[in-house]
Amino acid sequence: MSFGAKKEDVREFKTSVYITYGVQVLKINDIQIEYSTQKNTPRLKFIVESEPVTEAGFVADPSALSGGKVGAIRSGWLATDDQKTELSKNMIFIARAILKSDETPLDGYFAEALEQYIEKVKSVICGKFTNFSVGAEEYLKTDGKKGISLKFLRFGFVSSDINKLKFDKENEYHYKKLTVVPDKEIELPDYTEEEAKDLVF
């Protein structure tokens, strides 16, 4: 047996340009509306970015606005009035954390169209850093490999005080693992093949 290695076999570890799950400081750069292909049900896609990465050799993704890691966090589908109300409450929670105030421009604001509402939300919360606890859900990609989609936790997902946030990978409400049920298909999130390709993993 000889010792040594070929140059092409030696790969330097590089910091990922994408965010992952867990407690972290993020800003929302943009909010986009997506629709399911079958029922045309909307959901939101939050384009987020971490604080600037100062590590030597780090090269940010071209979509980064401030030299940080980037990612996409999706809401649940907004099919019912309760789901729409819950989303609106969550936008207020984000605004309160960012503004560090119990009163925000989103309190008491209503709009008939989702597009109009989101434009108002973007004017309040986009471009400003605060603390988030980001959850994750595993899904099966079209090539048969496991992917991870990111989501905001249902409870306690944002705060102006990072010490108040928690993330536990063993908690199924924080991290949902892909499950295989005997004689049944693998449980998948409601993603089309085209949508799945756009998920951060």
N, C-alpha and C positions, 0 to 999 in steps of 0.2 A: 504494500500500500504506500502510495506517495502522498506528500503534503503539497498543498497549493490550490489555487483556484483561478479560473479563467476570468478575464476582465469583464466579459459580458454576463458572468454569473454573479457579479458583485453589484448589488443595487442599493443605492442610498435611500434610507427611509425618509419620506417626505410627508410633511404635515398635510392632511386633507384640506381641500379648499371648501369642503361642505360642513355645515353644522351637523350635530347629531342630537340624540335625546339627552335629557337631563336638565338640571338647573343652570341657567346661563343668562348673560346680558345680551339682549338683542334689540334691534330696531326693525320696524316694518317699513320696507322701502316702497311697497306697492300692494294693492289688494285687487285681485282679479276675480271675475265671476265665471264659473264653469257650469256646464249643464250636462246632466246625464243623457245618454243617447236614446234611451228607451222612453223615459217619461218627461224629459226636458226639465227635470228638477234641478234647481240651482244649489250651488255650494260656493264657498269662498276659498280662494287660494292666496295665502299671505306670503309674499316674497320678503324674506327676512335676511338680516345680515348681522354678524357678530361685531364686537368692537374690533378696531384695526389690529391685525396680527403683526407683531414687531419681530418675530423670530427670523433670524438670518436665513436667507435663501427662500423664504416663503413668497410665492407668486400668487396673488389673488385671482380668482376667476374673473373674466372680463365683465361679468354682470355686477360685480361688487362696486358699490359707490364710494365706500370709505376704506377699502383695503382690508376688509374682514372676510370671514367665511360666510358663505351664502347657503340658502336652502329654501324649501317651499313647505309650508305647513297648511294643511287643508282642514276646513271645518267639516262637520257632518252635513248630510243632505238636508236642505230646508224644505221639507215636504208638508209640514203641519204648522199651524199657528203657534203651538207651544215651542217648536224648534226655532221659529223665527224670533219669538220673544226671548228665548234663551240666548240666541246669538246677539240680540240687541243689548241684553244685560251684560254679556261678556265684553262687548265693545266699550261699554261704560266703565267696566272694571279696568280695562286697559288704559282708558283715558284718565281715570283717577290715579292709577299708578304712575303714569307719565307726568301728569300735572301736579301730583302730590296734593290733591285737593278732593274733597267730597262733592264738589260742584264742578260740572264740566259742561261744555257746549252740547253734549249729547243727551244730557238729562232733559226729558220731556220733548225731545225732537222726534218727529214722525214724518215719514215720507210714503207716498203711495207706491212708488216704484223702488225696487231694490237698487237699481243703478243710481238713483238720486240719493238714497240713504248712504250708499257706500262712498259717494263723492264727499258727503259731509263727514263721514268717519275718517276718510283719508286726510282731510284738511286738519283734523284734530290729532291723529295719532301717528301718522307716517313721518319718518325721518328723525324720530326721537327715541333714545335708548331707555330701556327699563329692564326689569328682571322677570324672566319667564321660567316656568317648569314645562318642558316639552316632553310629551309622551310619544309612544311609537306603537305601530301595529305591523306585524309581519304579513307579507303576502307572497304569493307565488308568481314569479315573472314568467313571461312567455317561453323563456328558454329552460324552464323547470327549476331555476335557482331561486333562492329565497331573497326577497327584497324587504325594505323597511320604509314605511310611509310615516311621516311625522304629524302629530296632532297636538293641540292644546289640551291639557287635562281638563276634565269636566269641572273639578272644584280646585280652588287654590292654585291657579295656573299663572297668576301674575301678581306682583307686589312691588311697591317702591322699596321694600326692605327684603333683600335677598335671603336673609336668615329665616324668613317666614315661609319660604318655599321648600318643598320636599320632592324627592323622586326616588321611587323604589322599583327596581326592575323586576322584583318578584311579585309586585302587586299587579294583577291583571288589568286594573283600571289605569295603570301607568304604562305598562308594556304588555301588549297582547300578542302572545305567541301563536304561530301558525299551528293549527291542530289537525290531526288526521283521524277521521272517524271510520271504523271498520265498515266496509261495504258502501261507503259514501265518498263523495268527492271532498277534496280539501276545501275547508271554509275559506272563502276569499272576500276581501272588501269589494264594494261595488265599483270596480274600475274597468273601463274598457281597455283593450290592448294599447290604444293610442295614449290614453291617460297614464297607464302604468309606465310607459317609457319615459315620462316626464318626472317621475318621482325621484326624490333624492335618496340615495342609498349608500 
